[in-house]
């Protein structure tokens, strides 16, 4: 019997986006690193939650990429995800949405300003490795927001249990 299902989180993969290499100091093989890491860590029983900004320009290639990753996939649409939710679901994602909640967590692309009832924290992408958390907007806090950036996690998926443990520690739980 295989291991228990895990939930992984990635964001801002920006596949086929040459400008992101320069803008964020990514290695030229960042696409291959991200895909390789997801293939390595994600098993068939797992879920991967992608927090948006999946691919640029060569949209049909997303199906070729996603078929290589053996788990189920959720997409939270980002500001650069220009196709419809159905398009993404017809091209490799099992579900696509603008945001969703699970237990006490809100998953979004951009950080939220206002929290819905019963939400303790927000896991988001969008900010990359631009240092915004060193001088964040007034609504943002490390106690309520978890900023994920591929550049900060060595282009690897991050286990949701690890994020939850970090957030619990930040909040003294």
N, C-alpha and C positions, 0 to 999 in steps of 0.2 A: 504494500500500500504506500502511495506517495505521501508527501508532507501535506500539512494543512494549507488551505488556500491563503495566499498573501495578497495584500492590496498595495500597489505601487503608485507613486505619483511622479509625473514628469510635467514639464511645461516649456513653452517657447522653444520647441525643437527647431523651428524655422528651416526645415529641410529645403534644400536647393536655393537658399538665400545667401548669395555671395557677400552682400553688404554686411551681414551680421558678423562675418568673420572679422572684418576690420572694426566694426562698431563695438564689439564686445571682446575683442582679442581672442576669438576662438581659433583653435588650430584648423588648418585647411581640411582636415579629415574629420571634423566634428560630426558630420552626418553618420559616417561609418562608426565612430566611437559610440554615439547614442544608440544606433540600431544594434550594434554588437552587444552593448551592455544590456539592452532590453531582452535580446535573445538569450543572453547568459543567465539573467536573474529571474525572468518571468516564465513560469511554468503554465501548462495548459489549464490548471485549476485556478490560476490567479486572475486578478483584475488589474488593469492599469488605468489610472485616471489621468488624462492629459488635460492640463489647464489652459490649453489654447495656443494659438499661433503655430499651427502644425507645419505647414508647407507653403512655399512661395512659388508662383509662376507655373510650374510643371505639375499642376494639380492631379492629373491622372496617375502620376507616379506614387501617390499615397497608397493606393491599393496594393501596388507591388511591394511597398515597404511594410505595410501592416500585416500582410499575409505571412511574412517571415517571423512575426512575433506571436508565439503560440498561445497567448492568453486572451481573455475577453477585454474589450476596450471601451472606455467612456471618454467622450470629448466634451469639455466645457469650452464653448466657442470663445475665441479671443478676438481682439480688435482687427486682426489680419485674416481671420477665417471668413472669407467672403461668400462661400457657397452656402446653400441651405442645410439645415439639420439633416433632412432626408438624403441629400447628396453625400454627406459624410457617412451616414449609416449605410448607404448603398456602396460605399467604397472602403469598408473595412472596420468602421466603428460599430459597436453593438448598440450604442445609445449616444445621442448628442443633445446638448441642452445649453442654456445660457448660464445656469448655475444650478447647484443642487445642495441639499442638506442631507447629512447622514449622521444620525445620533446628534451630538452637540456641535458638529462641524459644518461650516458653510464653505463650499468649494466654488471659487470664482477665478476668472482670469485676472482682473484688476482687483486691488484691495477694496473692500467695502467701507463706506463711511458709517452707515447705520446698520446695526445688527438686528435681525429678526428675533422675536422671543425665543427663548430656549437654546440660543446659539452661544457657545462659549468662545469660539474662535473661528477665524477665517484663514484658510490655506489658499494662497494665490500666487500667481506668477507676475508677468508683465514688466517688472522692474529690472530684470537681468542683474548684472553685476555693476550697476552704476553708482553704488554707494548711497542711494537715497535713504537707506535706513539710518545713516549717520546724521542726517538732517531731514527727518521725515515730516510729512504734512502733520498738522496738529491732531488729526483723527487717528493716526496710525500708532500702534504700540506693540512692542514685542510680547506683551501679555495677551493681546487679542488677535494679533496677525502673525502668520508664518509666511514669510516671503521665500519662495522657492525659485532658484535660478540654476539652470543647467551648468553655467560657468562655475558656480559655487560648489557643485556636488560632483565635479570631475566627469560630467556628461553621463552620469549613472541615474537610474531610477532610484527614488527614495522610498523606503518602506513606510507606509502610513503609520504602523505601530511605532516606528522611531520618531516620526513627527509628533504623534500624540504624547509620547514620553517626554520629549523636549518641551512641549507646551505645558504638560502637567507640572514639570519641574519649574518652569518659569512662573507658574501660578501657585507654587507651594503645595501641590496635591500629592 
